[in-house]
Amino acid sequence: MWQTRDGTTYKSRPRVLLTFFRRSRDNWKRKAREAKAALKLAKNQNRAVQESRARWKAQAKELEAELRRLREESEEQKTALPGREVMIARPRG
């Protein structure tokens, strides 16, 4: 039996314990590094998704405003020329 300075006793030799404790420490450090890397990746992906969503939202608002303007313009042309149909070119796509 081996006893440490704080009074803890172990059945194994100190060299065996040292190897075990080092391996244990290295394993939890590796797990902590992997978790930190995974968290960083998730944060970066979240930020990228939020930025992309904001860009798409802004583009959708711009297109809605343009559509509203074109509809108003179309209505104005219809009322300006009663009895005549006005052809409005629609974008192909």
GINOR-V930363 format. One record per residue. D_FIRST is the distance of its C-alpha to the first C-alpha in whole Angstrom. Layout:
D_FIRST + D_FIRST
This chain:
0 + 4 + 7 + 10 + 13 + 14 + 12 + 10 + 7 + 6 + 5 + 7 + 8 + 10 + 13 + 13 + 12 + 15 + 17 + 17 + 17 + 20 + 22 + 21 + 23 + 26 + 27 + 27 + 29 + 31 + 32 + 33 + 35 + 37 + 37 + 39 + 41 + 42 + 43 + 45 + 47 + 48 + 49 + 51 + 53 + 53 + 55 + 57 + 58 + 59 + 62 + 63 + 64 + 66 + 68 + 69 + 70 + 72 + 73 + 74 + 76 + 78 + 79 + 80 + 82 + 84 + 84 + 86 + 88 + 89 + 90 + 92 + 94 + 95 + 96 + 98 + 100 + 100 + 102 + 104 + 106 + 107 + 108 + 106 + 103 + 101 + 98 + 95 + 93 + 89 + 87 + 86 + 82
